[in-house]
């Protein structure tokens, strides 16, 4: 019997349990100069001390299952994996994992290298504190991806993470609780072009959205989303974000617990989104200047035995990759 190595490899690559578990079976290459879309793991848990600190296990969990997500994009009718160079850069090295502030510095330094290489990062966390560390490295003054400008933010979450009324969150200063505020204060995010969407559940205080309003964000709570309908909400998002650079951050707790049970700050009191709803929102940014994105708050130790939340996290990452790769011809840097 004659074996065709190319055919054998193509079949084996579809099996998530076979081979070295890189993100989406992408080549491993730690040099951002060799990639257009940089897949990155950010195993950070020290920015959210209010829940079980297992979010650092998220990148490994998605690597273990994501090979099965390396697919043709049916809605966009193209193959993102051949449209541009997509590599797994590995995990951000965090040798002081219990020291949040030092870890934030290390994350930012890692993503500055990606930014200066002109690559666009799609990351898996990690708690939501990683977003502040990433965006302060790739947007604003001296950032190559935005040309020194601020970025718009599309923030899908059950919570606003703009709680700057606290000096720290259980010891963490640049934390999962306040990153959406300090990125505005530092000049990395333009709130007048940004949208926070999906907030739901009973708050811990009466004016829980006021901090976001004061910062200048457009806020679409789940209740408002249901009232507007998806078309109305998408119209607001597209008009507000416009044609400038935008970064997308996706907290898995915006999904209903029945869809994503293994998350850190689960909100079971009010129905969250299903996958069709969030996919529709994300795909509404097709053709826009997406400079990167992340998926956060995966808690593998709370996941179902079939790793459904890890698979969902991979599916959201895939949509982020698709958005960036779909417009690759318009943004690939001159080399």
C-alpha positions in Angstrom: 0.0 0.0 0.0 1.4 3.4 -1.0 1.1 6.2 1.5 0.7 9.8 0.4 2.4 11.9 3.1 0.6 15.1 2.0 -2.8 13.4 2.3 -1.9 11.7 5.5 -0.9 15.1 7.1 -4.0 16.8 5.8 -6.2 14.2 7.6 -4.2 14.2 10.8 -4.2 18.0 11.0 -8.0 17.8 11.4 -7.6 15.8 14.6 -7.3 18.1 17.7 -5.7 15.3 19.7 -2.9 14.6 17.3 0.5 16.4 17.0 1.9 19.5 18.8 -0.9 21.7 20.1 -0.3 25.1 18.6 -3.2 27.5 18.2 -5.2 26.3 15.2 -2.3 24.1 14.1 -0.5 27.3 13.0 3.3 27.1 12.7 5.1 28.0 15.8 7.4 31.0 15.3 8.3 33.4 18.2 9.6 36.1 15.8 6.8 38.6 15.1 8.7 39.8 12.0 7.7 36.5 10.3 4.0 36.9 10.7 1.0 39.0 9.7 -1.4 37.8 12.4 0.2 36.8 15.6 -1.6 34.2 17.7 -0.6 34.6 21.4 -1.3 33.0 24.7 -1.4 35.2 27.7 -1.5 32.9 30.8 -2.2 35.7 33.3 -4.4 35.4 36.4 -3.2 38.0 38.9 -5.4 40.8 37.6 -8.6 39.4 38.9 -8.3 38.2 42.5 -12.1 37.9 43.1 -12.5 34.5 41.4 -10.6 31.3 41.2 -7.3 32.1 39.7 -7.2 29.4 37.0 -7.5 31.7 34.0 -3.8 31.3 33.3 -4.8 27.8 32.0 -6.9 29.2 29.2 -4.2 29.3 26.5 -3.2 25.7 27.0 -6.9 24.6 27.0 -7.6 26.3 23.6 -4.4 25.0 22.1 -5.5 21.5 23.0 -8.8 21.8 21.0 -8.3 24.5 18.4 -6.8 22.3 15.6 -10.4 21.4 14.7 -11.2 25.1 14.3 -8.8 25.5 11.4 -11.5 25.9 8.8 -12.6 27.7 5.7 -14.7 30.8 6.5 -18.1 30.1 4.9 -19.6 33.5 5.5 -16.6 35.4 4.1 -16.0 32.7 1.4 -12.2 32.5 1.9 -9.5 30.6 3.7 -7.9 32.9 6.4 -5.0 30.4 6.8 -3.7 31.0 3.3 -4.7 34.7 3.0 -1.7 35.8 5.0 1.0 34.5 7.4 -0.5 33.3 10.6 1.8 32.0 13.3 1.6 31.0 16.9 4.1 33.1 18.8 3.7 31.0 22.0 2.9 32.4 25.4 4.0 35.6 27.0 6.7 34.6 29.5 5.5 35.6 33.0 8.0 34.3 35.5 6.4 36.5 38.3 2.8 35.3 37.8 1.7 36.4 41.2 2.9 40.0 40.7 0.2 41.6 38.6 2.0 44.9 37.9 5.2 43.2 36.8 3.2 40.8 34.6 1.4 43.7 33.0 4.8 45.3 32.2 6.0 42.0 30.6 2.8 41.6 28.6 3.1 45.1 27.2 6.7 44.6 26.3 5.9 41.4 24.5 3.1 43.1 22.5 5.3 46.2 21.7 7.5 43.8 19.7 4.5 42.6 17.8 3.3 46.1 17.1 6.7 47.3 15.9 6.9 44.3 13.6 3.5 45.4 12.1 1.8 42.2 13.0 -1.7 42.1 14.4 -2.3 40.1 17.5 -5.2 37.7 18.3 -4.8 36.5 21.9 -6.2 34.1 24.3 -6.1 34.8 28.1 -5.9 35.0 30.9 -8.1 37.4 32.9 -9.4 40.6 31.5 -6.5 42.6 32.8 -4.5 41.4 29.8 -6.5 43.8 27.5 -5.1 46.9 29.2 -1.6 45.5 29.0 -2.0 44.7 25.3 -3.8 47.8 24.1 -1.4 50.2 25.9 1.4 48.6 23.8 -0.3 48.7 20.4 -2.4 51.9 20.4 -1.7 55.5 21.1 1.6 57.4 21.0 4.5 55.6 19.2 2.3 52.6 18.2 2.9 51.4 14.7 -0.5 49.7 14.2 -2.5 52.9 14.8 0.1 55.3 13.5 0.3 56.9 16.9 -3.4 57.4 17.1 -5.9 56.1 19.7 -7.9 53.0 18.9 -11.6 52.5 19.1 -12.7 49.6 21.3 -15.5 47.1 20.8 -15.9 45.5 24.2 -18.3 42.5 24.6 -18.8 41.7 28.2 -21.3 41.3 31.0 -19.4 44.0 33.0 -17.9 47.3 32.1 -14.5 46.9 33.7 -14.3 50.7 34.1 -14.4 50.7 37.9 -11.7 53.3 38.5 -13.3 54.4 41.8 -11.0 51.8 43.4 -7.3 52.3 43.8 -6.7 48.6 43.3 -8.7 45.4 42.9 -7.6 43.2 45.8 -4.0 44.3 45.3 -3.9 44.6 41.5 -3.6 48.2 40.3 -3.8 47.8 36.6 -6.5 45.1 36.9 -9.3 43.3 35.3 -11.7 45.7 37.0 -10.3 49.1 35.7 -8.5 48.5 32.4 -11.3 50.1 30.3 -10.8 53.3 32.4 -7.0 53.7 32.4 -6.7 53.0 28.7 -8.9 56.1 28.2 -7.0 58.2 30.7 -3.6 57.2 29.2 -4.7 58.1 25.6 -4.7 54.6 24.2 -8.5 54.3 23.6 -10.9 56.9 22.1 -14.1 56.5 24.0 -16.0 58.7 21.5 -15.5 55.9 19.0 -16.0 53.0 21.4 -18.8 50.7 22.4 -19.3 48.5 25.5 -22.0 45.9 24.8 -23.6 43.0 26.6 -23.7 44.3 30.2 -26.3 42.4 32.3 -27.3 41.1 35.7 -28.0 42.8 38.9 -25.3 45.4 39.7 -23.5 45.9 43.0 -24.6 49.5 43.1 -27.2 51.9 41.6 -25.0 53.9 39.2 -22.9 51.0 38.0 -22.8 52.4 34.4 -22.0 56.0 35.3 -18.2 55.5 35.2 -18.4 54.4 31.6 -20.7 57.2 30.7 -18.3 59.7 32.4 -15.4 58.3 30.4 -17.4 58.8 27.1 -18.3 55.2 26.1 -21.4 54.2 24.3 -23.0 51.5 26.5 -25.5 48.9 25.1 -26.7 46.8 28.0 -28.3 43.5 27.3 -31.7 45.0 28.0 -31.0 47.8 25.5 -29.7 45.3 23.0 -32.9 43.3 23.2 -34.9 46.5 22.8 -32.9 47.7 19.8 -32.6 44.3 18.2 -29.4 43.1 16.5 -29.8 45.4 13.5 -30.3 48.5 15.7 -27.3 47.7 17.9 -25.1 46.9 14.9 -26.0 50.2 13.3 -24.9 52.0 16.4 -21.6 50.1 16.6 -20.7 50.6 12.9 -21.5 54.3 13.0 -19.7 55.0 16.2 -16.5 53.1 15.4 -16.2 54.5 11.9 -13.3 53.7 9.6 -10.4 54.2 12.0 -8.5 51.5 13.9 -10.5 49.3 16.3 -9.5 46.6 18.9 -12.0 43.9 19.9 -12.0 42.4 23.3 -14.4 39.5 24.1 -15.1 38.4 27.6 -16.7 34.9 27.5 -19.1 35.9 30.3 -21.1 37.9 27.8 -22.3 34.5 26.6 -25.1 32.6 28.4 -23.8 30.1 31.0 -25.4 27.3 29.0 -23.1 28.3 26.0 -20.0 29.0 28.0 -20.1 27.5 31.5 -16.4 27.6 32.2 -15.8 31.3 32.8 -14.6 33.3 35.8 -17.3 35.8 36.5 -20.4 33.9 35.4 -23.7 35.9 35.2 -26.6 33.4 35.5 -29.4 35.8 36.5 -30.1 37.2 33.0 -29.9 35.3 29.7 -26.7 36.1 27.8 -25.9 35.8 24.1 -25.8 32.6 22.0 -23.0 32.1 19.5 -25.1 33.2 16.5 -25.8 36.5 18.1 -22.1 37.3 19.0 -20.9 36.1 15.6 -23.3 38.5 13.9 -22.0 41.4 16.0 -18.4 40.5 15.2 -18.9 40.0 11.5 -20.6 43.5 11.3 -17.0 44.8 11.5 -16.0 43.2 8.3 -13.9 45.6 6.2 -13.0 47.7 9.2 -9.4 48.3 10.4 -9.2 45.7 13.1 -5.8 46.0 14.7 -6.2 43.0 17.0 -8.4 41.3 19.5 -8.5 39.0 22.5 -10.7 36.4 24.2 -10.5 36.3 28.0 -11.8 34.8 31.2 -11.8 31.1 30.2 -11.7 28.9 33.3 -10.8 25.4 32.1 -11.1 23.9 35.6 -14.8 24.8 35.6 -15.4 23.6 32.0 -17.5 20.7 30.9 -15.7 17.4 30.2 -16.0 17.9 26.5 -14.2 21.3 26.8 -17.1 23.2 25.3 -16.0 26.6 26.7 -12.5 26.2 25.3 -14.0 25.3 21.9 -16.2 28.4 22.1 -13.2 30.5 22.9 -11.4 29.1 19.9 -14.5 29.8 17.7 -14.4 33.5 18.8 -10.6 33.7 18.1 -11.3 32.2 14.6 -13.8 35.0 13.9 -11.2 37.6 15.0 -8.6 36.0 12.7 -11.1 36.0 9.9 -11.9 39.7 10.3 -8.3 40.6 10.1 -7.3 38.2 7.3 -10.2 39.2 5.2 -8.8 42.6 4.7 -5.1 41.5 4.6 -4.4 43.1 1.2 -5.2 46.5 2.6 -3.1 46.5 5.7 -0.1 44.2 5.2 3.0 46.2 6.0 5.6 47.1 3.4 8.6 44.8 4.0 
